[in-house]
Amino acid sequence: MSSLTKIPAGVQYFFDEEVRLRRHVEQQAMKVFAGWSYDEIIVPMFDYHDLFARGMGAERAERTYRFTDRDGALLALRPEMTSLVARTVATRFVQRARPIRLCYSGEVFRYDEPSERAAREFHQLGIEQIGQPSPTADIEVLLIAAELLKTIGLDEFRITLAHVDFFKGVAERFGSDEAKRANLRELIDRRNSIALDQFLQINAPDIAEERRQSFCQLTQIAGKAEAIAKARETLRNETSRTAIEQLAAIYDTLSALGLREQFDIDFGDAGGLEYYTGLTFKVYVPGWGTEIGSGGRYDNLISNFGKAEPAVGFSFALDGLVGARRNKNIALAAEASETIPLSDDQTRTFQSALALRKLGRNLKLQ
C-alpha cells in the first residue's frame, strides 16, 4: 500500500469539527488551571532517555520512542510530562517560592503493544503542584480535576481514590522478595480474589482465615465510607492503617464540600508509576470504557534531579475527554460567520472583510 494512503499505526489525523472540539476542550481545561493560579509550562518534545528512566522507572521507559543524536546521546520522545516538569523545578526553580503550580498541554509518545488500533501518540493536559505536603495539595488537585470535568459538561464522573501505602503495608511481610511483592500487586490489580486468597494461604499462613478473606473482599470493591470502615477492621499493620486514615481525611473533606457522590475509595488499585508515594486516583466517565485521567502524589521523584520535595499532580487524556463529551451528544456551539460575496472589485471586497474583522466578527469570502 502506498505511504500516501497509509499512516503509521497508533497515530491520527484530526480535521473539521473534531479539531474545533479538541481545541475547545483544551482551552476550557487551561482556563480552569489558570483560575487556580497554575502557570503554563512548555517542555521539550524530546530529551535524554535517562531522564525518563529516572522518572518513570527503567521498565516503562523502555516503551519510549528512542533515537540517537549525532553526538551519540540516546534521546527519547517524551512519554509523559511529569519527569520533565520535576527536572525543571529541581534545576531552574530552586529559588522560587513554594508551592509552585504548573500546568501543561501537549503530545506524548509511547510504544505499547503492536496493534493497528493501539494509540501511540496522546495529547495530555495536566497540572503539577510542588512544595506543599498532603492533604492540602491533594484536595486542591482533586477539586481542580472535578471542576475541569464539570466545565466541559461531564457531570457524571467518578474519581476513585487509592493510596500506595495500603499495598506496601500488606507487602512488607514479604520483605525484599520482589517476586512475591510483584505477584501480590498483580493479583490485587486484577481483582482475582480466589488466586489472591490462595497466594496468601501459601505465603502468609499466619494470617487468620477471617482476616484473609476480609482483605480479599476489600480489594474487590470501590466504595465510600463503608469501604474505609471495612479497611479499618481488616488491616492491622501501621503502614496500611496510616494510608487508610489519610484517605479518610481527604474523603471527609470532599464529602463536606458536596462531592461525596463523585468520589469512591478503591483498595483494589495497586498500580501506578514507580514515582507515586501516597494518594493515587483515576478518573472515569460513564460510557467511556477506560480511565480518562489519573494522578497522585510523587514526593520522591524530584530528589532524582535535586532536593526532595512534596509534589502531586494529574494528567488527562484529551482523546478521553473529547470522546466522553461526544458520547453525551454535547453540541459545540457554532460561531456565526458572515458571508461576503466575491466580486470583480477586489478592493471593495477586502475593505468589507477588514471592516468586519475590526469589529471582531467572523467572515467567509464566497
LOZALO-187627 format. One record per residue (C-alpha): residue number from 1; x, z, y. Coordinates in nm, 2 decimals. Layout:
<atoms>
{seq: NUM	u: X	w: Z	v: Y} $
...
</atoms>
This chain:
<atoms>
{seq: 1	u: 0.00	w: 0.00	v: 0.00} $
{seq: 2	u: 0.13	w: -0.09	v: 0.35} $
{seq: 3	u: 0.26	w: 0.20	v: 0.56} $
{seq: 4	u: 0.04	w: 0.07	v: 0.84} $
{seq: 5	u: -0.27	w: 0.18	v: 0.65} $
{seq: 6	u: -0.14	w: 0.48	v: 0.46} $
{seq: 7	u: -0.04	w: 0.81	v: 0.62} $
{seq: 8	u: 0.17	w: 1.09	v: 0.46} $
{seq: 9	u: -0.01	w: 1.35	v: 0.25} $
{seq: 10	u: -0.11	w: 1.66	v: 0.44} $
{seq: 11	u: -0.14	w: 1.51	v: 0.80} $
{seq: 12	u: -0.43	w: 1.39	v: 1.00} $
{seq: 13	u: -0.53	w: 1.17	v: 1.30} $
{seq: 14	u: -0.79	w: 1.30	v: 1.54} $
{seq: 15	u: -0.99	w: 1.10	v: 1.79} $
{seq: 16	u: -1.31	w: 1.07	v: 1.99} $
{seq: 17	u: -1.54	w: 1.38	v: 1.96} $
{seq: 18	u: -1.31	w: 1.56	v: 1.72} $
{seq: 19	u: -1.04	w: 1.56	v: 1.99} $
{seq: 20	u: -1.27	w: 1.69	v: 2.26} $
{seq: 21	u: -1.40	w: 1.97	v: 2.03} $
{seq: 22	u: -1.05	w: 2.08	v: 1.93} $
{seq: 23	u: -0.93	w: 2.08	v: 2.29} $
{seq: 24	u: -1.25	w: 2.28	v: 2.39} $
{seq: 25	u: -1.19	w: 2.54	v: 2.12} $
{seq: 26	u: -0.82	w: 2.57	v: 2.21} $
{seq: 27	u: -0.89	w: 2.61	v: 2.58} $
{seq: 28	u: -1.16	w: 2.87	v: 2.52} $
{seq: 29	u: -0.92	w: 3.07	v: 2.30} $
{seq: 30	u: -0.63	w: 3.05	v: 2.55} $
{seq: 31	u: -0.88	w: 3.17	v: 2.82} $
{seq: 32	u: -0.97	w: 3.47	v: 2.61} $
{seq: 33	u: -0.60	w: 3.55	v: 2.56} $
{seq: 34	u: -0.53	w: 3.52	v: 2.94} $
{seq: 35	u: -0.83	w: 3.75	v: 3.00} $
{seq: 36	u: -0.64	w: 4.03	v: 2.81} $
{seq: 37	u: -0.32	w: 3.95	v: 3.01} $
{seq: 38	u: -0.13	w: 3.76	v: 2.74} $
{seq: 39	u: 0.12	w: 3.52	v: 2.88} $
{seq: 40	u: 0.16	w: 3.18	v: 2.70} $
{seq: 41	u: 0.50	w: 3.12	v: 2.54} $
{seq: 42	u: 0.62	w: 2.77	v: 2.43} $
{seq: 43	u: 0.87	w: 2.78	v: 2.14} $
{seq: 44	u: 1.08	w: 2.50	v: 1.99} $
{seq: 45	u: 0.93	w: 2.27	v: 1.73} $
{seq: 46	u: 1.23	w: 2.33	v: 1.51} $
{seq: 47	u: 1.50	w: 2.60	v: 1.48} $
{seq: 48	u: 1.76	w: 2.72	v: 1.23} $
{seq: 49	u: 1.63	w: 2.76	v: 0.88} $
{seq: 50	u: 1.79	w: 3.11	v: 0.86} $
{seq: 51	u: 1.57	w: 3.23	v: 1.14} $
{seq: 52	u: 1.25	w: 3.17	v: 0.94} $
{seq: 53	u: 1.41	w: 3.32	v: 0.62} $
{seq: 54	u: 1.47	w: 3.64	v: 0.82} $
{seq: 55	u: 1.11	w: 3.65	v: 0.93} $
{seq: 56	u: 0.90	w: 3.50	v: 0.65} $
{seq: 57	u: 1.13	w: 3.60	v: 0.37} $
{seq: 58	u: 1.35	w: 3.36	v: 0.17} $
{seq: 59	u: 1.08	w: 3.26	v: -0.08} $
{seq: 60	u: 0.83	w: 3.15	v: 0.18} $
{seq: 61	u: 1.10	w: 2.99	v: 0.39} $
{seq: 62	u: 1.16	w: 2.75	v: 0.10} $
{seq: 63	u: 0.83	w: 2.58	v: 0.19} $
{seq: 64	u: 0.96	w: 2.46	v: 0.52} $
{seq: 65	u: 1.04	w: 2.10	v: 0.60} $
{seq: 66	u: 1.42	w: 2.11	v: 0.63} $
{seq: 67	u: 1.68	w: 1.87	v: 0.76} $
{seq: 68	u: 2.05	w: 1.88	v: 0.86} $
{seq: 69	u: 2.16	w: 1.84	v: 1.21} $
{seq: 70	u: 2.46	w: 1.61	v: 1.30} $
{seq: 71	u: 2.68	w: 1.92	v: 1.32} $
{seq: 72	u: 2.58	w: 2.02	v: 0.96} $
{seq: 73	u: 2.35	w: 2.30	v: 1.06} $
{seq: 74	u: 2.04	w: 2.35	v: 0.84} $
{seq: 75	u: 1.73	w: 2.33	v: 1.06} $
{seq: 76	u: 1.36	w: 2.35	v: 0.98} $
{seq: 77	u: 1.03	w: 2.25	v: 1.14} $
{seq: 78	u: 0.86	w: 2.57	v: 1.24} $
{seq: 79	u: 0.64	w: 2.70	v: 0.96} $
{seq: 80	u: 0.49	w: 2.98	v: 1.18} $
{seq: 81	u: 0.53	w: 3.12	v: 1.53} $
{seq: 82	u: 0.59	w: 3.49	v: 1.49} $
{seq: 83	u: 0.95	w: 3.48	v: 1.39} $
{seq: 84	u: 1.03	w: 3.26	v: 1.70} $
{seq: 85	u: 0.84	w: 3.50	v: 1.93} $
{seq: 86	u: 1.02	w: 3.80	v: 1.77} $
{seq: 87	u: 1.36	w: 3.65	v: 1.82} $
{seq: 88	u: 1.28	w: 3.56	v: 2.19} $
{seq: 89	u: 1.16	w: 3.92	v: 2.26} $
{seq: 90	u: 1.47	w: 4.07	v: 2.09} $
{seq: 91	u: 1.72	w: 3.85	v: 2.27} $
{seq: 92	u: 1.57	w: 3.75	v: 2.60} $
{seq: 93	u: 1.32	w: 4.01	v: 2.70} $
{seq: 94	u: 1.54	w: 4.32	v: 2.64} $
{seq: 95	u: 1.49	w: 4.45	v: 2.99} $
{seq: 96	u: 1.12	w: 4.36	v: 3.03} $
{seq: 97	u: 0.87	w: 4.64	v: 3.05} $
{seq: 98	u: 0.68	w: 4.72	v: 2.73} $
{seq: 99	u: 0.43	w: 4.64	v: 2.59} $
{seq: 100	u: 0.50	w: 4.26	v: 2.60} $
{seq: 101	u: 0.19	w: 4.04	v: 2.55} $
{seq: 102	u: 0.24	w: 3.68	v: 2.45} $
{seq: 103	u: 0.02	w: 3.40	v: 2.32} $
{seq: 104	u: 0.08	w: 3.05	v: 2.18} $
{seq: 105	u: -0.08	w: 2.73	v: 2.07} $
{seq: 106	u: 0.09	w: 2.46	v: 1.87} $
{seq: 107	u: 0.16	w: 2.28	v: 1.54} $
{seq: 108	u: 0.33	w: 2.44	v: 1.24} $
{seq: 109	u: 0.45	w: 2.27	v: 0.93} $
{seq: 110	u: 0.46	w: 2.40	v: 0.57} $
{seq: 111	u: 0.51	w: 2.22	v: 0.24} $
{seq: 112	u: 0.28	w: 2.37	v: -0.02} $
{seq: 113	u: 0.15	w: 2.21	v: -0.34} $
{seq: 114	u: 0.20	w: 1.83	v: -0.35} $
{seq: 115	u: -0.17	w: 1.74	v: -0.33} $
{seq: 116	u: -0.32	w: 1.45	v: -0.14} $
{seq: 117	u: -0.57	w: 1.69	v: 0.02} $
{seq: 118	u: -0.33	w: 1.98	v: 0.09} $
{seq: 119	u: -0.27	w: 2.03	v: 0.47} $
{seq: 120	u: 0.09	w: 2.05	v: 0.56} $
{seq: 121	u: 0.05	w: 2.03	v: 0.94} $
{seq: 122	u: -0.15	w: 2.30	v: 1.10} $
{seq: 123	u: -0.24	w: 2.39	v: 1.46} $
{seq: 124	u: -0.21	w: 2.77	v: 1.52} $
{seq: 125	u: -0.35	w: 2.98	v: 1.80} $
{seq: 126	u: -0.23	w: 3.34	v: 1.82} $
{seq: 127	u: -0.11	w: 3.64	v: 2.01} $
{seq: 128	u: 0.17	w: 3.89	v: 1.96} $
{seq: 129	u: 0.20	w: 4.24	v: 2.13} $
{seq: 130	u: 0.54	w: 4.41	v: 2.11} $
{seq: 131	u: 0.63	w: 4.76	v: 2.22} $
{seq: 132	u: 0.31	w: 4.96	v: 2.17} $
{seq: 133	u: 0.25	w: 5.16	v: 1.85} $
{seq: 134	u: -0.06	w: 5.19	v: 1.63} $
{seq: 135	u: -0.35	w: 5.24	v: 1.67} $
{seq: 136	u: -0.40	w: 5.14	v: 2.03} $
{seq: 137	u: -0.24	w: 4.79	v: 2.00} $
{seq: 138	u: -0.40	w: 4.73	v: 1.66} $
{seq: 139	u: -0.75	w: 4.79	v: 1.81} $
{seq: 140	u: -0.67	w: 4.57	v: 2.11} $
{seq: 141	u: -0.58	w: 4.27	v: 1.89} $
{seq: 142	u: -0.88	w: 4.31	v: 1.67} $
{seq: 143	u: -1.11	w: 4.32	v: 1.98} $
{seq: 144	u: -0.94	w: 4.00	v: 2.11} $
{seq: 145	u: -1.00	w: 3.83	v: 1.77} $
{seq: 146	u: -1.36	w: 3.93	v: 1.78} $
{seq: 147	u: -1.41	w: 3.81	v: 2.14} $
{seq: 148	u: -1.25	w: 3.47	v: 2.06} $
{seq: 149	u: -1.49	w: 3.41	v: 1.77} $
{seq: 150	u: -1.79	w: 3.51	v: 1.98} $
{seq: 151	u: -1.67	w: 3.30	v: 2.27} $
{seq: 152	u: -1.67	w: 2.98	v: 2.07} $
{seq: 153	u: -2.01	w: 3.06	v: 1.91} $
{seq: 154	u: -1.90	w: 3.21	v: 1.57} $
{seq: 155	u: -2.10	w: 3.53	v: 1.60} $
{seq: 156	u: -2.15	w: 3.59	v: 1.22} $
{seq: 157	u: -1.78	w: 3.65	v: 1.15} $
{seq: 158	u: -1.63	w: 3.92	v: 0.92} $
{seq: 159	u: -1.29	w: 4.07	v: 0.96} $
{seq: 160	u: -1.15	w: 4.26	v: 0.66} $
{seq: 161	u: -0.90	w: 4.54	v: 0.73} $
{seq: 162	u: -0.63	w: 4.64	v: 0.49} $
{seq: 163	u: -0.30	w: 4.84	v: 0.50} $
{seq: 164	u: 0.02	w: 4.75	v: 0.32} $
{seq: 165	u: 0.10	w: 5.12	v: 0.26} $
{seq: 166	u: -0.21	w: 5.16	v: 0.05} $
{seq: 167	u: -0.05	w: 4.93	v: -0.21} $
{seq: 168	u: 0.30	w: 5.07	v: -0.15} $
{seq: 169	u: 0.18	w: 5.42	v: -0.23} $
{seq: 170	u: 0.05	w: 5.31	v: -0.57} $
{seq: 171	u: 0.36	w: 5.10	v: -0.64} $
{seq: 172	u: 0.60	w: 5.39	v: -0.56} $
{seq: 173	u: 0.56	w: 5.53	v: -0.91} $
{seq: 174	u: 0.74	w: 5.22	v: -1.04} $
{seq: 175	u: 1.05	w: 5.29	v: -0.82} $
{seq: 176	u: 1.28	w: 4.99	v: -0.79} $
{seq: 177	u: 1.12	w: 4.79	v: -1.07} $
{seq: 178	u: 1.04	w: 4.48	v: -0.87} $
{seq: 179	u: 0.88	w: 4.30	v: -1.16} $
{seq: 180	u: 0.62	w: 4.58	v: -1.22} $
{seq: 181	u: 0.55	w: 4.60	v: -0.84} $
{seq: 182	u: 0.50	w: 4.23	v: -0.82} $
{seq: 183	u: 0.27	w: 4.23	v: -1.12} $
{seq: 184	u: 0.07	w: 4.51	v: -0.97} $
{seq: 185	u: 0.04	w: 4.32	v: -0.64} $
{seq: 186	u: -0.08	w: 4.01	v: -0.82} $
{seq: 187	u: -0.34	w: 4.19	v: -1.02} $
{seq: 188	u: -0.48	w: 4.36	v: -0.72} $
{seq: 189	u: -0.48	w: 4.04	v: -0.51} $
{seq: 190	u: -0.67	w: 3.85	v: -0.79} $
{seq: 191	u: -0.91	w: 4.14	v: -0.83} $
{seq: 192	u: -0.86	w: 4.14	v: -1.20} $
{seq: 193	u: -0.99	w: 4.49	v: -1.28} $
{seq: 194	u: -0.96	w: 4.45	v: -1.66} $
{seq: 195	u: -0.60	w: 4.34	v: -1.65} $
{seq: 196	u: -0.52	w: 4.60	v: -1.38} $
{seq: 197	u: -0.66	w: 4.88	v: -1.60} $
{seq: 198	u: -0.46	w: 4.77	v: -1.89} $
{seq: 199	u: -0.15	w: 4.74	v: -1.68} $
{seq: 200	u: -0.19	w: 5.10	v: -1.55} $
{seq: 201	u: -0.26	w: 5.23	v: -1.90} $
{seq: 202	u: 0.07	w: 5.09	v: -2.02} $
{seq: 203	u: 0.29	w: 5.15	v: -1.71} $
{seq: 204	u: 0.13	w: 5.47	v: -1.57} $
{seq: 205	u: -0.01	w: 5.66	v: -1.87} $
{seq: 206	u: -0.01	w: 5.99	v: -1.67} $
{seq: 207	u: -0.30	w: 5.87	v: -1.45} $
{seq: 208	u: -0.62	w: 6.03	v: -1.57} $
{seq: 209	u: -0.87	w: 5.77	v: -1.71} $
{seq: 210	u: -1.14	w: 5.86	v: -1.45} $
{seq: 211	u: -0.90	w: 5.81	v: -1.15} $
{seq: 212	u: -0.76	w: 5.50	v: -1.30} $
{seq: 213	u: -1.10	w: 5.34	v: -1.34} $
{seq: 214	u: -1.20	w: 5.45	v: -0.99} $
{seq: 215	u: -0.89	w: 5.28	v: -0.85} $
{seq: 216	u: -0.96	w: 4.96	v: -1.03} $
{seq: 217	u: -1.32	w: 4.97	v: -0.90} $
{seq: 218	u: -1.19	w: 5.03	v: -0.55} $
{seq: 219	u: -0.98	w: 4.72	v: -0.55} $
{seq: 220	u: -1.28	w: 4.51	v: -0.63} $
{seq: 221	u: -1.49	w: 4.58	v: -0.32} $
{seq: 222	u: -1.48	w: 4.53	v: 0.06} $
{seq: 223	u: -1.70	w: 4.79	v: 0.22} $
{seq: 224	u: -1.74	w: 5.02	v: 0.51} $
{seq: 225	u: -1.73	w: 5.40	v: 0.55} $
{seq: 226	u: -1.82	w: 5.43	v: 0.18} $
{seq: 227	u: -1.51	w: 5.24	v: 0.08} $
{seq: 228	u: -1.30	w: 5.49	v: 0.28} $
{seq: 229	u: -1.47	w: 5.78	v: 0.12} $
{seq: 230	u: -1.41	w: 5.64	v: -0.23} $
{seq: 231	u: -1.04	w: 5.58	v: -0.14} $
{seq: 232	u: -1.00	w: 5.94	v: -0.03} $
{seq: 233	u: -1.14	w: 6.06	v: -0.35} $
{seq: 234	u: -0.93	w: 5.83	v: -0.57} $
{seq: 235	u: -0.58	w: 5.83	v: -0.42} $
{seq: 236	u: -0.35	w: 6.13	v: -0.42} $
{seq: 237	u: -0.01	w: 6.00	v: -0.31} $
{seq: 238	u: 0.08	w: 6.07	v: 0.05} $
{seq: 239	u: 0.17	w: 5.71	v: 0.15} $
{seq: 240	u: -0.16	w: 5.57	v: 0.04} $
{seq: 241	u: -0.36	w: 5.86	v: 0.20} $
{seq: 242	u: -0.18	w: 5.81	v: 0.53} $
{seq: 243	u: -0.28	w: 5.44	v: 0.52} $
{seq: 244	u: -0.64	w: 5.53	v: 0.44} $
{seq: 245	u: -0.66	w: 5.77	v: 0.74} $
{seq: 246	u: -0.50	w: 5.51	v: 0.97} $
{seq: 247	u: -0.76	w: 5.25	v: 0.86} $
{seq: 248	u: -1.04	w: 5.51	v: 0.90} $
{seq: 249	u: -0.93	w: 5.59	v: 1.26} $
{seq: 250	u: -0.93	w: 5.22	v: 1.35} $
{seq: 251	u: -1.27	w: 5.16	v: 1.18} $
{seq: 252	u: -1.43	w: 5.46	v: 1.35} $
{seq: 253	u: -1.33	w: 5.32	v: 1.69} $
{seq: 254	u: -1.46	w: 4.98	v: 1.61} $
{seq: 255	u: -1.79	w: 5.13	v: 1.49} $
{seq: 256	u: -1.82	w: 5.33	v: 1.81} $
{seq: 257	u: -1.77	w: 5.01	v: 2.01} $
{seq: 258	u: -2.07	w: 4.85	v: 1.83} $
{seq: 259	u: -1.87	w: 4.63	v: 1.59} $
{seq: 260	u: -1.94	w: 4.81	v: 1.26} $
{seq: 261	u: -2.12	w: 4.51	v: 1.11} $
{seq: 262	u: -1.83	w: 4.27	v: 1.18} $
{seq: 263	u: -1.56	w: 4.47	v: 1.01} $
{seq: 264	u: -1.50	w: 4.58	v: 0.65} $
{seq: 265	u: -1.24	w: 4.77	v: 0.47} $
{seq: 266	u: -1.07	w: 4.58	v: 0.18} $
{seq: 267	u: -0.85	w: 4.78	v: -0.05} $
{seq: 268	u: -0.81	w: 4.48	v: -0.28} $
{seq: 269	u: -0.59	w: 4.29	v: -0.04} $
{seq: 270	u: -0.22	w: 4.35	v: -0.13} $
{seq: 271	u: -0.09	w: 4.02	v: 0.00} $
{seq: 272	u: 0.08	w: 3.93	v: 0.32} $
{seq: 273	u: 0.41	w: 3.82	v: 0.46} $
{seq: 274	u: 0.71	w: 4.04	v: 0.39} $
{seq: 275	u: 0.73	w: 4.15	v: 0.75} $
{seq: 276	u: 0.39	w: 4.33	v: 0.75} $
{seq: 277	u: 0.43	w: 4.71	v: 0.77} $
{seq: 278	u: 0.09	w: 4.86	v: 0.84} $
{seq: 279	u: -0.25	w: 4.72	v: 0.93} $
{seq: 280	u: -0.33	w: 4.37	v: 0.80} $
{seq: 281	u: -0.65	w: 4.18	v: 0.84} $
{seq: 282	u: -0.82	w: 3.85	v: 0.75} $
{seq: 283	u: -1.10	w: 3.66	v: 0.93} $
{seq: 284	u: -1.39	w: 3.49	v: 0.76} $
{seq: 285	u: -1.69	w: 3.29	v: 0.88} $
{seq: 286	u: -1.99	w: 3.22	v: 0.66} $
{seq: 287	u: -2.00	w: 2.86	v: 0.54} $
{seq: 288	u: -1.62	w: 2.82	v: 0.56} $
{seq: 289	u: -1.46	w: 2.87	v: 0.22} $
{seq: 290	u: -1.13	w: 3.02	v: 0.33} $
{seq: 291	u: -1.00	w: 3.26	v: 0.58} $
{seq: 292	u: -0.96	w: 3.11	v: 0.93} $
{seq: 293	u: -0.73	w: 3.37	v: 1.07} $
{seq: 294	u: -0.51	w: 3.66	v: 0.98} $
{seq: 295	u: -0.28	w: 3.91	v: 1.13} $
{seq: 296	u: -0.13	w: 4.26	v: 1.12} $
{seq: 297	u: 0.15	w: 4.49	v: 1.21} $
{seq: 298	u: 0.51	w: 4.40	v: 1.16} $
{seq: 299	u: 0.72	w: 4.68	v: 1.30} $
{seq: 300	u: 1.04	w: 4.59	v: 1.11} $
{seq: 301	u: 1.06	w: 4.22	v: 1.20} $
{seq: 302	u: 1.22	w: 4.24	v: 1.54} $
{seq: 303	u: 1.50	w: 4.45	v: 1.40} $
{seq: 304	u: 1.62	w: 4.13	v: 1.22} $
{seq: 305	u: 1.71	w: 4.00	v: 1.57} $
{seq: 306	u: 1.78	w: 4.31	v: 1.77} $
{seq: 307	u: 1.64	w: 4.66	v: 1.82} $
{seq: 308	u: 1.34	w: 4.76	v: 1.61} $
{seq: 309	u: 1.01	w: 4.77	v: 1.80} $
{seq: 310	u: 0.65	w: 4.82	v: 1.70} $
{seq: 311	u: 0.46	w: 4.49	v: 1.70} $
{seq: 312	u: 0.12	w: 4.35	v: 1.60} $
{seq: 313	u: -0.05	w: 4.01	v: 1.63} $
{seq: 314	u: -0.26	w: 3.74	v: 1.46} $
{seq: 315	u: -0.30	w: 3.37	v: 1.43} $
{seq: 316	u: -0.60	w: 3.14	v: 1.38} $
{seq: 317	u: -0.61	w: 2.80	v: 1.23} $
{seq: 318	u: -0.76	w: 2.56	v: 1.48} $
{seq: 319	u: -0.89	w: 2.35	v: 1.18} $
{seq: 320	u: -1.08	w: 2.65	v: 1.06} $
{seq: 321	u: -1.22	w: 2.74	v: 1.40} $
{seq: 322	u: -1.34	w: 2.39	v: 1.47} $
{seq: 323	u: -1.47	w: 2.33	v: 1.11} $
{seq: 324	u: -1.67	w: 2.66	v: 1.11} $
{seq: 325	u: -1.81	w: 2.58	v: 1.45} $
{seq: 326	u: -1.91	w: 2.23	v: 1.34} $
{seq: 327	u: -2.08	w: 2.38	v: 1.03} $
{seq: 328	u: -2.30	w: 2.57	v: 1.26} $
{seq: 329	u: -2.40	w: 2.25	v: 1.44} $
{seq: 330	u: -2.30	w: 2.38	v: 1.78} $
{seq: 331	u: -2.31	w: 2.08	v: 2.00} $
{seq: 332	u: -2.03	w: 2.03	v: 2.26} $
{seq: 333	u: -2.19	w: 1.99	v: 2.60} $
{seq: 334	u: -2.15	w: 1.63	v: 2.71} $
{seq: 335	u: -1.98	w: 1.58	v: 3.05} $
{seq: 336	u: -2.18	w: 1.35	v: 3.28} $
{seq: 337	u: -2.00	w: 1.03	v: 3.38} $
{seq: 338	u: -2.10	w: 0.77	v: 3.64} $
{seq: 339	u: -2.06	w: 0.41	v: 3.57} $
{seq: 340	u: -1.90	w: 0.18	v: 3.83} $
{seq: 341	u: -1.96	w: -0.19	v: 3.77} $
{seq: 342	u: -1.66	w: -0.42	v: 3.78} $
{seq: 343	u: -1.68	w: -0.69	v: 4.05} $
{seq: 344	u: -1.46	w: -0.96	v: 4.19} $
{seq: 345	u: -1.39	w: -0.73	v: 4.49} $
{seq: 346	u: -1.13	w: -0.50	v: 4.32} $
{seq: 347	u: -1.05	w: -0.32	v: 4.64} $
{seq: 348	u: -1.42	w: -0.22	v: 4.68} $
{seq: 349	u: -1.45	w: -0.13	v: 4.31} $
{seq: 350	u: -1.15	w: 0.11	v: 4.32} $
{seq: 351	u: -1.25	w: 0.25	v: 4.66} $
{seq: 352	u: -1.57	w: 0.37	v: 4.49} $
{seq: 353	u: -1.38	w: 0.51	v: 4.20} $
{seq: 354	u: -1.14	w: 0.70	v: 4.42} $
{seq: 355	u: -1.42	w: 0.84	v: 4.62} $
{seq: 356	u: -1.59	w: 0.98	v: 4.31} $
{seq: 357	u: -1.26	w: 1.13	v: 4.18} $
{seq: 358	u: -1.20	w: 1.31	v: 4.51} $
{seq: 359	u: -1.54	w: 1.48	v: 4.45} $
{seq: 360	u: -1.41	w: 1.58	v: 4.11} $
{seq: 361	u: -1.67	w: 1.36	v: 3.93} $
{seq: 362	u: -1.61	w: 1.17	v: 3.60} $
{seq: 363	u: -1.65	w: 0.79	v: 3.60} $
{seq: 364	u: -1.61	w: 0.48	v: 3.39} $
{seq: 365	u: -1.53	w: 0.13	v: 3.50} $
{seq: 366	u: -1.75	w: -0.11	v: 3.32} $
</atoms>
